[in-house]
């Protein structure tokens, strides 16, 4: 079984992440989804109050 990773990144980081994944494994399977909310250590509340 291959390794699997889940990460949350902003739009700027996403562009860099796509380039990195392509360079490391051109056949990688990547799923991209918008997140309406992310909770947990390391995440700050939006300035919009959402």
PDB file of N, H, CA, C and O in Angstrom:
ATOM      1  N   UNK A   1       0.850  -1.171   0.000  1.00  0.00           N
ATOM      2  CA  UNK A   1       0.000   0.000   0.000  1.00  0.00           C
ATOM      3  C   UNK A   1       0.903   1.244   0.000  1.00  0.00           C
ATOM      4  O   UNK A   1       1.949   1.270   0.649  1.00  0.00           O
ATOM      5  N   UNK A   2       0.480   2.256  -0.732  1.00  0.00           N
ATOM      6  H   UNK A   2      -0.369   2.236  -1.259  1.00  0.00           H
ATOM      7  CA  UNK A   2       1.249   3.493  -0.813  1.00  0.00           C
ATOM      8  C   UNK A   2       0.913   4.414   0.348  1.00  0.00           C
ATOM      9  O   UNK A   2      -0.145   4.306   0.968  1.00  0.00           O
ATOM     10  N   UNK A   3       1.848   5.328   0.626  1.00  0.00           N
ATOM     11  H   UNK A   3       2.707   5.415   0.122  1.00  0.00           H
ATOM     12  CA  UNK A   3       1.611   6.321   1.672  1.00  0.00           C
ATOM     13  C   UNK A   3       0.480   7.250   1.278  1.00  0.00           C
ATOM     14  O   UNK A   3       0.269   7.523   0.096  1.00  0.00           O
ATOM     15  N   UNK A   4      -0.249   7.736   2.281  1.00  0.00           N
ATOM     16  H   UNK A   4      -0.078   7.514   3.241  1.00  0.00           H
ATOM     17  CA  UNK A   4      -1.316   8.706   2.059  1.00  0.00           C
ATOM     18  C   UNK A   4      -1.106   9.880   2.998  1.00  0.00           C
ATOM     19  O   UNK A   4      -0.686   9.707   4.143  1.00  0.00           O
ATOM     20  N   UNK A   5      -1.396  11.056   2.513  1.00  0.00           N
ATOM     21  H   UNK A   5      -1.737  11.196   1.583  1.00  0.00           H
ATOM     22  CA  UNK A   5      -1.222  12.266   3.306  1.00  0.00           C
ATOM     23  C   UNK A   5      -2.453  13.144   3.160  1.00  0.00           C
ATOM     24  O   UNK A   5      -3.095  13.168   2.110  1.00  0.00           O
ATOM     25  N   UNK A   6      -2.771  13.860   4.222  1.00  0.00           N
ATOM     26  H   UNK A   6      -2.249  13.841   5.075  1.00  0.00           H
ATOM     27  CA  UNK A   6      -3.857  14.834   4.201  1.00  0.00           C
ATOM     28  C   UNK A   6      -3.278  16.135   4.730  1.00  0.00           C
ATOM     29  O   UNK A   6      -2.660  16.154   5.795  1.00  0.00           O
ATOM     30  N   UNK A   7      -3.471  17.210   4.000  1.00  0.00           N
ATOM     31  H   UNK A   7      -3.972  17.195   3.135  1.00  0.00           H
ATOM     32  CA  UNK A   7      -2.949  18.492   4.473  1.00  0.00           C
ATOM     33  C   UNK A   7      -3.906  19.615   4.101  1.00  0.00           C
ATOM     34  O   UNK A   7      -4.690  19.507   3.159  1.00  0.00           O
ATOM     35  N   UNK A   8      -3.819  20.685   4.861  1.00  0.00           N
ATOM     36  H   UNK A   8      -3.182  20.774   5.627  1.00  0.00           H
ATOM     37  CA  UNK A   8      -4.622  21.880   4.621  1.00  0.00           C
ATOM     38  C   UNK A   8      -3.647  23.006   4.335  1.00  0.00           C
ATOM     39  O   UNK A   8      -2.762  23.290   5.141  1.00  0.00           O
ATOM     40  N   UNK A   9      -3.809  23.647   3.187  1.00  0.00           N
ATOM     41  H   UNK A   9      -4.529  23.417   2.532  1.00  0.00           H
ATOM     42  CA  UNK A   9      -2.913  24.732   2.795  1.00  0.00           C
ATOM     43  C   UNK A   9      -3.719  25.888   2.219  1.00  0.00           C
ATOM     44  O   UNK A   9      -4.847  25.706   1.762  1.00  0.00           O
ATOM     45  N   UNK A  10      -3.126  27.080   2.246  1.00  0.00           N
ATOM     46  H   UNK A  10      -2.209  27.227   2.618  1.00  0.00           H
ATOM     47  CA  UNK A  10      -3.790  28.213   1.605  1.00  0.00           C
ATOM     48  C   UNK A  10      -3.473  28.192   0.111  1.00  0.00           C
ATOM     49  O   UNK A  10      -2.725  27.332  -0.353  1.00  0.00           O
ATOM     50  N   UNK A  11      -4.033  29.127  -0.633  1.00  0.00           N
ATOM     51  H   UNK A  11      -4.641  29.826  -0.256  1.00  0.00           H
ATOM     52  CA  UNK A  11      -3.917  29.119  -2.086  1.00  0.00           C
ATOM     53  C   UNK A  11      -2.466  29.222  -2.560  1.00  0.00           C
ATOM     54  O   UNK A  11      -2.081  28.543  -3.512  1.00  0.00           O
ATOM     55  N   UNK A  12      -1.661  30.057  -1.912  1.00  0.00           N
ATOM     56  H   UNK A  12      -1.974  30.608  -1.138  1.00  0.00           H
ATOM     57  CA  UNK A  12      -0.263  30.208  -2.309  1.00  0.00           C
ATOM     58  C   UNK A  12       0.505  28.908  -2.057  1.00  0.00           C
ATOM     59  O   UNK A  12       1.276  28.459  -2.906  1.00  0.00           O
ATOM     60  N   UNK A  13       0.288  28.311  -0.887  1.00  0.00           N
ATOM     61  H   UNK A  13      -0.338  28.675  -0.197  1.00  0.00           H
ATOM     62  CA  UNK A  13       0.948  27.048  -0.575  1.00  0.00           C
ATOM     63  C   UNK A  13       0.480  25.932  -1.502  1.00  0.00           C
ATOM     64  O   UNK A  13       1.252  25.029  -1.824  1.00  0.00           O
ATOM     65  N   UNK A  14      -0.775  25.987  -1.930  1.00  0.00           N
ATOM     66  H   UNK A  14      -1.403  26.720  -1.667  1.00  0.00           H
ATOM     67  CA  UNK A  14      -1.322  24.951  -2.805  1.00  0.00           C
ATOM     68  C   UNK A  14      -0.563  24.889  -4.122  1.00  0.00           C
ATOM     69  O   UNK A  14      -0.263  23.801  -4.611  1.00  0.00           O
ATOM     70  N   UNK A  15      -0.255  26.023  -4.690  1.00  0.00           N
ATOM     71  H   UNK A  15      -0.499  26.908  -4.292  1.00  0.00           H
ATOM     72  CA  UNK A  15       0.497  26.052  -5.949  1.00  0.00           C
ATOM     73  C   UNK A  15       1.857  25.394  -5.763  1.00  0.00           C
ATOM     74  O   UNK A  15       2.290  24.611  -6.609  1.00  0.00           O
ATOM     75  N   UNK A  16       2.527  25.704  -4.668  1.00  0.00           N
ATOM     76  H   UNK A  16       2.175  26.340  -3.981  1.00  0.00           H
ATOM     77  CA  UNK A  16       3.829  25.111  -4.382  1.00  0.00           C
ATOM     78  C   UNK A  16       3.697  23.611  -4.130  1.00  0.00           C
ATOM     79  O   UNK A  16       4.533  22.827  -4.579  1.00  0.00           O
ATOM     80  N   UNK A  17       2.649  23.214  -3.413  1.00  0.00           N
ATOM     81  H   UNK A  17       1.970  23.851  -3.048  1.00  0.00           H
ATOM     82  CA  UNK A  17       2.435  21.802  -3.124  1.00  0.00           C
ATOM     83  C   UNK A  17       2.220  21.001  -4.405  1.00  0.00           C
ATOM     84  O   UNK A  17       2.779  19.914  -4.555  1.00  0.00           O
ATOM     85  N   UNK A  18       1.424  21.519  -5.319  1.00  0.00           N
ATOM     86  H   UNK A  18       0.970  22.402  -5.197  1.00  0.00           H
ATOM     87  CA  UNK A  18       1.203  20.825  -6.595  1.00  0.00           C
ATOM     88  C   UNK A  18       2.515  20.617  -7.340  1.00  0.00           C
ATOM     89  O   UNK A  18       2.760  19.540  -7.884  1.00  0.00           O
ATOM     90  N   UNK A  19       3.349  21.636  -7.365  1.00  0.00           N
ATOM     91  H   UNK A  19       3.149  22.510  -6.923  1.00  0.00           H
ATOM     92  CA  UNK A  19       4.645  21.523  -8.048  1.00  0.00           C
ATOM     93  C   UNK A  19       5.524  20.470  -7.376  1.00  0.00           C
ATOM     94  O   UNK A  19       6.191  19.689  -8.055  1.00  0.00           O
ATOM     95  N   UNK A  20       5.526  20.447  -6.046  1.00  0.00           N
ATOM     96  H   UNK A  20       4.984  21.081  -5.494  1.00  0.00           H
ATOM     97  CA  UNK A  20       6.334  19.485  -5.303  1.00  0.00           C
ATOM     98  C   UNK A  20       5.856  18.056  -5.551  1.00  0.00           C
ATOM     99  O   UNK A  20       6.664  17.163  -5.807  1.00  0.00           O
ATOM    100  N   UNK A  21       4.551  17.842  -5.476  1.00  0.00           N
ATOM    101  H   UNK A  21       3.894  18.567  -5.269  1.00  0.00           H
ATOM    102  CA  UNK A  21       4.000  16.499  -5.700  1.00  0.00           C
ATOM    103  C   UNK A  21       4.325  16.034  -7.111  1.00  0.00           C
ATOM    104  O   UNK A  21       4.736  14.890  -7.302  1.00  0.00           O
ATOM    105  N   UNK A  22       4.152  16.889  -8.086  1.00  0.00           N
ATOM    106  H   UNK A  22       3.818  17.819  -7.931  1.00  0.00           H
ATOM    107  CA  UNK A  22       4.450  16.534  -9.481  1.00  0.00           C
ATOM    108  C   UNK A  22       5.920  16.148  -9.642  1.00  0.00           C
ATOM    109  O   UNK A  22       6.240  15.195 -10.351  1.00  0.00           O
ATOM    110  N   UNK A  23       6.810  16.888  -8.984  1.00  0.00           N
ATOM    111  H   UNK A  23       6.550  17.663  -8.408  1.00  0.00           H
ATOM    112  CA  UNK A  23       8.242  16.600  -9.087  1.00  0.00           C
ATOM    113  C   UNK A  23       8.606  15.277  -8.414  1.00  0.00           C
ATOM    114  O   UNK A  23       9.445  14.529  -8.916  1.00  0.00           O
ATOM    115  N   UNK A  24       7.968  14.991  -7.271  1.00  0.00           N
ATOM    116  H   UNK A  24       7.286  15.598  -6.863  1.00  0.00           H
ATOM    117  CA  UNK A  24       8.296  13.782  -6.523  1.00  0.00           C
ATOM    118  C   UNK A  24       7.634  12.534  -7.082  1.00  0.00           C
ATOM    119  O   UNK A  24       8.234  11.459  -7.087  1.00  0.00           O
ATOM    120  N   UNK A  25       6.393  12.672  -7.558  1.00  0.00           N
ATOM    121  H   UNK A  25       5.905  13.545  -7.554  1.00  0.00           H
ATOM    122  CA  UNK A  25       5.652  11.501  -8.047  1.00  0.00           C
ATOM    123  C   UNK A  25       4.626  11.933  -9.093  1.00  0.00           C
ATOM    124  O   UNK A  25       3.483  12.241  -8.754  1.00  0.00           O
ATOM    125  N   UNK A  26       5.026  11.954 -10.344  1.00  0.00           N
ATOM    126  H   UNK A  26       5.953  11.703 -10.620  1.00  0.00           H
ATOM    127  CA  UNK A  26       4.120  12.396 -11.414  1.00  0.00           C
ATOM    128  C   UNK A  26       2.837  11.574 -11.515  1.00  0.00           C
ATOM    129  O   UNK A  26       1.857  12.042 -12.094  1.00  0.00           O
ATOM    130  N   UNK A  27       2.822  10.370 -10.968  1.00  0.00           N
ATOM    131  H   UNK A  27       3.618   9.990 -10.498  1.00  0.00           H
ATOM    132  CA  UNK A  27       1.609   9.538 -11.037  1.00  0.00           C
ATOM    133  C   UNK A  27       0.782   9.611  -9.755  1.00  0.00           C
ATOM    134  O   UNK A  27      -0.152   8.829  -9.578  1.00  0.00           O
ATOM    135  N   UNK A  28       1.111  10.527  -8.874  1.00  0.00           N
ATOM    136  H   UNK A  28       1.871  11.162  -9.018  1.00  0.00           H
ATOM    137  CA  UNK A  28       0.383  10.653  -7.600  1.00  0.00           C
ATOM    138  C   UNK A  28      -1.085  10.989  -7.844  1.00  0.00           C
ATOM    139  O   UNK A  28      -1.425  11.714  -8.779  1.00  0.00           O
ATOM    140  N   UNK A  29      -1.941  10.453  -6.992  1.00  0.00           N
ATOM    141  H   UNK A  29      -1.666   9.863  -6.233  1.00  0.00           H
ATOM    142  CA  UNK A  29      -3.370  10.722  -7.030  1.00  0.00           C
ATOM    143  C   UNK A  29      -3.635  11.840  -6.031  1.00  0.00           C
ATOM    144  O   UNK A  29      -3.345  11.686  -4.844  1.00  0.00           O
ATOM    145  N   UNK A  30      -4.178  12.956  -6.488  1.00  0.00           N
ATOM    146  H   UNK A  30      -4.413  13.081  -7.452  1.00  0.00           H
ATOM    147  CA  UNK A  30      -4.379  14.129  -5.644  1.00  0.00           C
ATOM    148  C   UNK A  30      -5.847  14.535  -5.682  1.00  0.00           C
ATOM    149  O   UNK A  30      -6.435  14.655  -6.757  1.00  0.00           O
ATOM    150  N   UNK A  31      -6.435  14.746  -4.512  1.00  0.00           N
ATOM    151  H   UNK A  31      -5.957  14.649  -3.639  1.00  0.00           H
ATOM    152  CA  UNK A  31      -7.809  15.220  -4.409  1.00  0.00           C
ATOM    153  C   UNK A  31      -7.760  16.622  -3.815  1.00  0.00           C
ATOM    154  O   UNK A  31      -7.088  16.848  -2.808  1.00  0.00           O
ATOM    155  N   UNK A  32      -8.472  17.564  -4.435  1.00  0.00           N
ATOM    156  H   UNK A  32      -9.018  17.380  -5.252  1.00  0.00           H
ATOM    157  CA  UNK A  32      -8.483  18.955  -3.977  1.00  0.00           C
ATOM    158  C   UNK A  32      -9.921  19.326  -3.620  1.00  0.00           C
ATOM    159  O   UNK A  32     -10.843  19.128  -4.412  1.00  0.00           O
ATOM    160  N   UNK A  33     -10.096  19.870  -2.403  1.00  0.00           N
ATOM    161  H   UNK A  33      -9.348  20.030  -1.760  1.00  0.00           H
ATOM    162  CA  UNK A  33     -11.432  20.263  -1.955  1.00  0.00           C
ATOM    163  C   UNK A  33     -11.337  21.572  -1.194  1.00  0.00           C
ATOM    164  O   UNK A  33     -10.353  21.818  -0.497  1.00  0.00           O
ATOM    165  N   UNK A  34     -12.348  22.408  -1.321  1.00  0.00           N
ATOM    166  H   UNK A  34     -13.148  22.209  -1.887  1.00  0.00           H
ATOM    167  CA  UNK A  34     -12.443  23.615  -0.507  1.00  0.00           C
ATOM    168  C   UNK A  34     -12.892  23.220   0.892  1.00  0.00           C
ATOM    169  O   UNK A  34     -13.685  22.295   1.067  1.00  0.00           O
ATOM    170  N   UNK A  35     -12.377  23.930   1.879  1.00  0.00           N
ATOM    171  H   UNK A  35     -11.732  24.681   1.737  1.00  0.00           H
ATOM    172  CA  UNK A  35     -12.783  23.693   3.258  1.00  0.00           C
ATOM    173  C   UNK A  35     -13.489  24.937   3.773  1.00  0.00           C
ATOM    174  O   UNK A  35     -12.959  26.043   3.666  1.00  0.00           O
ATOM    175  N   UNK A  36     -14.669  24.767   4.325  1.00  0.00           N
ATOM    176  H   UNK A  36     -15.100  23.869   4.413  1.00  0.00           H
ATOM    177  CA  UNK A  36     -15.384  25.908   4.872  1.00  0.00           C
ATOM    178  C   UNK A  36     -14.931  26.214   6.296  1.00  0.00           C
ATOM    179  O   UNK A  36     -15.156  27.311   6.807  1.00  0.00           O
ATOM    180  N   UNK A  37     -14.288  25.226   6.932  1.00  0.00           N
ATOM    181  H   UNK A  37     -14.106  24.335   6.516  1.00  0.00           H
ATOM    182  CA  UNK A  37     -13.846  25.430   8.299  1.00  0.00           C
ATOM    183  C   UNK A  37     -12.742  24.424   8.621  1.00  0.00           C
ATOM    184  O   UNK A  37     -12.813  23.259   8.229  1.00  0.00           O
ATOM    185  N   UNK A  38     -11.726  24.889   9.337  1.00  0.00           N
ATOM    186  H   UNK A  38     -11.668  25.836   9.655  1.00  0.00           H
ATOM    187  CA  UNK A  38     -10.651  24.018   9.800  1.00  0.00           C
ATOM    188  C   UNK A  38     -10.422  24.334  11.267  1.00  0.00           C
ATOM    189  O   UNK A  38     -10.209  25.491  11.632  1.00  0.00           O
ATOM    190  N   UNK A  39     -10.464  23.316  12.103  1.00  0.00           N
ATOM    191  H   UNK A  39     -10.637  22.376  11.807  1.00  0.00           H
ATOM    192  CA  UNK A  39     -10.306  23.502  13.544  1.00  0.00           C
ATOM    193  C   UNK A  39      -9.120  22.692  14.042  1.00  0.00           C
ATOM    194  O   UNK A  39      -8.768  21.668  13.456  1.00  0.00           O
ATOM    195  N   UNK A  40      -8.516  23.147  15.109  1.00  0.00           N
ATOM    196  H   UNK A  40      -8.802  23.979  15.585  1.00  0.00           H
ATOM    197  CA  UNK A  40      -7.446  22.382  15.723  1.00  0.00           C
ATOM    198  C   UNK A  40      -6.215  23.229  15.975  1.00  0.00           C
ATOM    199  O   UNK A  40      -6.154  24.396  15.588  1.00  0.00           O
ATOM    200  N   UNK A  41      -5.244  22.629  16.625  1.00  0.00           N
ATOM    201  H   UNK A  41      -5.294  21.681  16.939  1.00  0.00           H
ATOM    202  CA  UNK A  41      -4.018  23.319  16.966  1.00  0.00           C
ATOM    203  C   UNK A  41      -3.308  23.805  15.701  1.00  0.00           C
ATOM    204  O   UNK A  41      -3.177  23.064  14.726  1.00  0.00           O
ATOM    205  N   UNK A  42      -2.859  25.042  15.731  1.00  0.00           N
ATOM    206  H   UNK A  42      -2.965  25.643  16.522  1.00  0.00           H
ATOM    207  CA  UNK A  42      -2.127  25.587  14.595  1.00  0.00           C
ATOM    208  C   UNK A  42      -2.976  26.405  13.652  1.00  0.00           C
ATOM    209  O   UNK A  42      -2.444  27.007  12.719  1.00  0.00           O
ATOM    210  N   UNK A  43      -4.287  26.449  13.866  1.00  0.00           N
ATOM    211  H   UNK A  43      -4.719  25.960  14.624  1.00  0.00           H
ATOM    212  CA  UNK A  43      -5.167  27.226  13.002  1.00  0.00           C
ATOM    213  C   UNK A  43      -5.763  28.376  13.779  1.00  0.00           C
ATOM    214  O   UNK A  43      -6.179  28.223  14.928  1.00  0.00           O
ATOM    215  N   UNK A  44      -5.797  29.523  13.142  1.00  0.00           N
ATOM    216  H   UNK A  44      -5.459  29.647  12.209  1.00  0.00           H
ATOM    217  CA  UNK A  44      -6.349  30.713  13.778  1.00  0.00           C
ATOM    218  C   UNK A  44      -7.713  31.016  13.207  1.00  0.00           C
ATOM    219  O   UNK A  44      -8.024  30.641  12.076  1.00  0.00           O
ATOM    220  N   UNK A  45      -8.516  31.687  13.983  1.00  0.00           N
ATOM    221  H   UNK A  45      -8.264  31.992  14.901  1.00  0.00           H
ATOM    222  CA  UNK A  45      -9.840  32.109  13.535  1.00  0.00           C
ATOM    223  C   UNK A  45      -9.719  33.143  12.430  1.00  0.00           C
ATOM    224  O   UNK A  45      -8.849  34.011  12.492  1.00  0.00           O
ATOM    225  N   UNK A  46     -10.558  33.068  11.443  1.00  0.00           N
ATOM    226  H   UNK A  46     -11.265  32.362  11.394  1.00  0.00           H
ATOM    227  CA  UNK A  46     -10.576  34.028  10.341  1.00  0.00           C
ATOM    228  C   UNK A  46     -10.870  35.427  10.840  1.00  0.00           C
ATOM    229  O   UNK A  46     -11.635  35.605  11.787  1.00  0.00           O
ATOM    230  N   UNK A  47     -10.268  36.418  10.210  1.00  0.00           N
ATOM    231  H   UNK A  47      -9.646  36.274   9.440  1.00  0.00           H
ATOM    232  CA  UNK A  47     -10.556  37.811  10.579  1.00  0.00           C
ATOM    233  C   UNK A  47     -11.981  38.192  10.205  1.00  0.00           C
ATOM    234  O   UNK A  47     -12.501  39.194  10.695  1.00  0.00           O
ATOM    235  N   UNK A  48     -12.609  37.416   9.353  1.00  0.00           N
ATOM    236  H   UNK A  48     -12.186  36.602   8.955  1.00  0.00           H
ATOM    237  CA  UNK A  48     -13.998  37.649   8.972  1.00  0.00           C
ATOM    238  C   UNK A  48     -14.952  37.228  10.080  1.00  0.00           C
ATOM    239  O   UNK A  48     -16.149  37.509  10.023  1.00  0.00           O
ATOM    240  N   UNK A  49     -14.405  36.547  11.097  1.00  0.00           N
ATOM    241  H   UNK A  49     -13.432  36.319  11.143  1.00  0.00           H
ATOM    242  CA  UNK A  49     -15.253  36.074  12.187  1.00  0.00           C
ATOM    243  C   UNK A  49     -15.942  34.773  11.896  1.00  0.00           C
ATOM    244  O   UNK A  49     -16.857  34.381  12.620  1.00  0.00           O
ATOM    245  N   UNK A  50     -15.524  34.093  10.852  1.00  0.00           N
ATOM    246  H   UNK A  50     -14.780  34.411  10.265  1.00  0.00           H
ATOM    247  CA  UNK A  50     -16.137  32.807  10.486  1.00  0.00           C
ATOM    248  C   UNK A  50     -15.363  31.692  11.130  1.00  0.00           C
ATOM    249  O   UNK A  50     -15.705  30.523  10.957  1.00  0.00           O
TER     250      UNK A  50
END
